[in-house]
């Protein structure tokens, strides 16, 4: 099994998104181990490309990443200051008055940021909570004040304009940097950019950044091939029966490796060059069976993620999103960074 990560594509995507918001600083979201691709590799490459602000979800992610970045790289923790969190060398993004008071009591004088809830109802202070502590919070000089868009991947969705208006109202007169946009918000245009943008999925080749360079290729080794007669079945549950004499290859990955079981019977292909070969039968824990009858010769490996079948194509087939395809990729793959 081989997972190839194109660090050059990741950095090119970061530069392209930064160029879409020329008046703003451009951070990089590397939570969930850089969306499954390896933050210890991805973040230093982004730092070399010019990124200085990084976002993770959890303090323990930040502590794992901290040794891999120079001291001037800022690692922001989106879950804020949770009880017992080790925030040494990190910047918590505080989501509630309780977090603010905990942080100021335990980390007086240390850097922090603030997240506001502009309508997503997930994380951040609501308007009344913010108003109650706003003067005290701003006097302590947060590094920035941010919010997050719920529907930025749908440019015409009315929630985008509503959240923009709410964020502007909540931050009127605030004299610290402001941040609202991840990848989708960057693509919505300058009104959404403010002082700091935070691209995530677009760095890794996913929608809504349709112009992104693919950052991942996944090849799966062929363990065995066999001839199957018409009428014979393949795999668990006898869910696929050969309509004609067929050549079947078994490859070395399955749902334990993040190849979603939902891809069974949905038209997903494994590629040998330009030729796509359909998955037949169920995706099982460690194995996938593929109809390679169209190939004159069966290669040593077949590609599941490649330019012909990018992450969002697989996501569509599985009824999910590209984020889940990437973050499901597991540790059993041999990884190559280019």
C-alpha positions in Angstrom: 0.0 0.0 0.0 1.3 3.4 -0.8 0.1 6.9 0.1 1.9 9.6 -1.8 1.6 13.1 -0.4 2.6 16.0 -2.7 3.9 18.6 -0.3 4.6 20.8 -3.4 0.9 20.7 -4.2 -0.1 21.6 -0.6 2.2 24.6 -0.6 1.1 25.7 -4.1 -2.5 25.5 -2.9 -1.7 27.6 0.2 0.0 30.2 -2.0 -3.0 30.3 -4.4 -5.5 30.8 -1.6 -3.3 33.4 0.1 -3.2 35.2 -3.2 -7.1 35.3 -3.2 -6.9 37.3 0.0 -4.0 39.7 -0.6 -4.9 42.0 2.3 -5.0 39.3 4.9 -2.4 37.1 6.6 -2.9 33.5 5.5 -2.8 30.8 8.2 -2.9 27.0 7.7 -5.3 24.6 9.3 -3.4 21.4 10.2 -5.9 19.8 12.6 -6.6 16.0 12.5 -2.9 15.4 11.7 -3.1 17.8 8.7 -6.4 16.2 7.6 -4.8 12.7 7.8 -1.7 13.5 5.7 0.9 14.0 8.5 1.2 17.3 10.3 4.8 16.7 11.2 5.6 16.8 7.4 2.9 19.2 6.1 3.3 22.0 8.7 7.0 22.5 8.2 6.5 22.6 4.4 3.9 25.3 4.8 6.2 27.2 7.2 8.9 27.1 4.5 6.3 28.5 2.1 5.6 31.4 4.4 2.8 30.3 6.8 3.4 31.5 10.3 -0.1 30.9 11.9 -1.3 27.3 12.3 -4.6 25.9 13.7 -5.2 22.6 15.4 -8.3 21.3 17.1 -6.9 20.1 20.4 -4.1 21.0 22.7 -2.5 17.6 22.4 -2.4 18.1 18.7 -0.6 21.3 19.2 1.9 19.7 21.6 2.7 17.0 19.1 3.3 19.6 16.4 5.2 22.1 18.5 8.7 20.4 18.1 8.3 20.4 14.3 8.0 24.2 13.9 10.3 27.1 14.8 9.5 29.2 17.8 8.0 32.0 15.7 5.3 29.7 14.3 2.1 30.3 16.2 -0.1 27.2 17.0 -3.7 28.2 17.8 -6.0 25.6 19.5 -9.6 25.8 18.4 -11.1 24.0 21.3 -9.7 26.8 23.6 -8.7 26.3 27.2 -10.2 23.0 28.3 -9.6 21.9 31.9 -6.2 20.2 32.3 -5.0 21.2 28.8 -1.3 21.6 28.3 -1.1 25.0 26.5 2.6 25.6 26.9 3.8 27.2 23.6 0.2 27.3 22.3 -2.5 29.9 21.9 -6.0 28.9 23.0 -8.9 30.3 21.0 -11.3 30.9 23.9 -14.9 30.0 23.2 -16.9 31.0 26.3 -16.7 33.4 29.2 -15.8 30.4 31.4 -12.8 29.6 29.2 -11.8 33.3 29.2 -11.8 33.5 33.0 -10.1 30.2 33.4 -7.4 31.2 30.9 -6.7 34.6 32.5 -6.5 33.0 36.0 -4.1 30.3 35.0 -2.2 32.0 32.2 -2.1 35.7 33.0 -0.3 37.7 30.4 0.0 34.7 28.0 -1.4 35.0 24.4 -5.0 34.0 23.6 -7.6 34.6 20.9 -11.4 34.8 21.0 -14.0 32.9 19.0 -17.5 34.4 18.5 -20.6 32.5 17.5 -22.0 34.5 14.5 -24.8 32.0 13.9 -23.4 28.5 13.5 -24.4 27.5 17.1 -21.4 25.3 17.5 -18.4 27.0 19.2 -17.9 30.6 20.3 -19.5 33.3 22.5 -22.9 34.4 21.6 -23.6 38.1 21.4 -24.8 38.5 25.0 -21.9 36.6 26.4 -19.5 38.6 24.4 -21.0 41.9 25.3 -20.7 41.0 29.0 -17.0 40.4 28.9 -16.0 42.4 25.8 -14.3 45.3 27.5 -12.3 43.0 29.8 -11.4 40.7 27.0 -10.2 43.5 24.7 -8.3 45.1 27.5 -6.3 41.8 27.8 -5.4 42.2 24.0 -6.4 38.9 22.3 -4.2 38.1 19.3 -7.3 38.1 17.1 -11.1 37.6 17.2 -12.6 35.0 14.9 -15.8 33.3 13.9 -16.6 30.5 11.5 -19.0 30.2 8.5 -21.5 27.3 8.3 -22.3 27.4 4.6 -19.3 28.9 2.9 -19.2 26.0 0.4 -22.6 27.2 -0.9 -21.9 30.8 -2.1 -25.6 31.7 -2.6 -26.7 30.4 0.8 -28.3 33.3 2.8 -26.5 32.2 6.0 -23.2 33.6 4.6 -24.4 37.2 4.4 -26.3 36.8 7.8 -23.1 35.6 9.5 -21.0 38.3 7.9 -23.5 40.9 9.2 -23.5 39.4 12.7 -19.7 39.2 12.9 -19.4 42.8 11.8 -21.9 43.9 14.4 -20.2 41.9 17.2 -16.8 43.3 16.3 -17.7 46.9 15.6 -14.9 49.0 17.1 -12.7 46.1 17.9 -9.1 47.1 17.3 -7.4 43.7 17.1 -7.2 41.5 13.9 -10.3 39.8 12.8 -10.8 36.4 11.1 -13.9 34.8 9.6 -12.9 32.7 6.6 -11.6 29.2 6.0 -11.3 27.9 2.4 -14.9 28.5 1.4 -14.9 32.0 2.9 -11.8 33.0 1.0 -13.6 32.1 -2.2 -16.6 34.2 -1.2 -14.5 37.3 -1.8 -13.0 40.3 -0.1 -15.9 41.2 2.2 -15.2 38.0 4.1 -11.4 38.2 4.3 -10.8 40.6 7.2 -7.2 40.4 8.6 -6.5 36.6 8.8 -7.8 33.7 6.7 -7.6 30.1 7.7 -7.6 27.7 4.7 -7.9 24.0 5.5 -9.4 21.5 3.0 -8.3 23.6 0.1 -4.7 23.0 1.0 -5.2 19.3 0.6 -6.8 19.3 -2.8 -10.5 19.3 -1.8 -13.6 21.3 -2.7 -14.8 24.0 -2.6 -11.4 25.0 -4.0 -11.9 23.5 -7.4 -8.6 24.9 -8.8 -6.6 23.1 -6.1 -3.8 20.8 -7.2 -4.3 17.2 -6.1 -2.2 16.5 -3.0 -2.7 12.8 -2.6 -2.3 9.6 -4.6 -3.2 6.2 -3.0 -2.0 3.0 -4.6 -3.0 -0.5 -3.4 -0.9 -3.6 -4.0 -2.4 -6.5 -5.8 -2.1 -9.6 -3.6 -3.7 -12.2 -5.9 -5.6 -12.5 -9.1 -8.1 -15.3 -10.1 -10.4 -16.2 -12.9 -14.1 -16.3 -11.9 -16.7 -18.0 -14.1 -20.0 -16.5 -15.1 -22.4 -17.0 -12.2 -19.8 -17.2 -9.5 -20.0 -14.7 -6.6 -17.2 -12.6 -5.1 -16.9 -11.5 -1.4 -19.0 -11.3 1.7 -22.7 -11.8 1.3 -22.3 -13.0 -2.3 -23.2 -9.4 -3.1 -21.7 -9.5 -6.6 -22.1 -12.2 -9.2 -19.9 -12.3 -12.3 -22.1 -11.6 -15.4 -19.4 -13.1 -17.6 -16.0 -14.8 -17.2 -14.0 -12.3 -15.3 -10.5 -11.7 -13.9 -10.6 -10.5 -10.3 -7.7 -8.9 -8.4 -7.6 -8.7 -4.6 -5.8 -5.6 -3.2 -4.4 -5.0 0.2 -6.7 -2.4 1.8 -10.1 -2.1 3.3 -12.2 -0.2 5.8 -9.6 -0.7 8.5 -7.4 1.5 6.2 -10.1 4.2 5.7 -11.5 2.9 2.4 -15.1 3.4 3.3 -17.4 0.4 3.3 -20.0 2.7 1.7 -18.0 2.5 -1.5 -19.2 -1.1 -2.0 -21.3 -1.4 -5.2 -21.2 2.4 -5.9 -19.1 2.5 -9.0 -15.8 3.3 -7.5 -12.8 2.4 -9.6 -9.2 1.5 -9.1 -7.0 2.7 -11.9 -4.2 1.2 -13.9 -3.0 4.2 -15.9 -6.0 5.5 -17.7 -8.1 2.4 -17.3 -10.5 2.2 -14.5 -11.5 -1.1 -13.0 -14.6 -1.4 -10.8 -14.7 -2.5 -7.2 -16.9 -5.7 -7.1 -18.3 -7.2 -3.9 -18.0 -5.6 -0.5 -15.1 -3.5 0.8 -14.0 -5.7 3.7 -11.7 -4.9 6.6 -8.4 -5.6 4.9 -9.2 -6.4 1.3 -11.0 -5.1 -1.8 -11.8 -7.1 -4.9 -11.6 -5.5 -8.3 -12.7 -6.6 -11.8 -9.5 -6.2 -13.9 -10.9 -8.0 -16.9 -10.2 -5.0 -19.1 -6.5 -5.0 -18.4 -4.2 -7.0 -20.7 -1.7 -7.3 -17.8 -2.5 -6.8 -14.2 0.1 -4.3 -12.6 1.6 -4.8 -9.1 -0.6 -1.9 -7.8 -3.8 -0.1 -8.6 -4.7 3.5 -7.7 -7.7 4.4 -5.7 -7.0 8.1 -5.3 -5.5 9.8 -8.4 -6.2 12.6 -10.8 -8.9 10.5 -12.5 -10.6 9.8 -9.2 -9.9 12.6 -6.7 -11.1 12.6 -3.1 -14.3 14.4 -3.8 -15.3 11.9 -6.5 -14.9 9.1 -4.0 -16.8 11.2 -1.5 -19.7 11.6 -3.9 -19.8 7.8 -4.4 -19.7 7.1 -0.7 -22.3 9.8 0.1 -19.9 11.9 2.2 -17.4 14.7 1.8 -13.8 14.9 0.8 -12.8 15.8 4.4 -13.9 12.3 5.6 -12.1 10.5 2.7 -8.8 12.2 3.7 -9.1 12.0 7.5 -10.1 8.3 7.3 -6.7 7.3 5.8 -5.0 5.2 8.4 -1.5 4.4 9.6 -1.0 1.1 7.7 -0.1 2.9 4.5 3.5 3.4 3.6 3.8 7.1 3.1 6.0 9.0 0.7 6.4 12.7 0.9 7.4 14.6 -2.3 
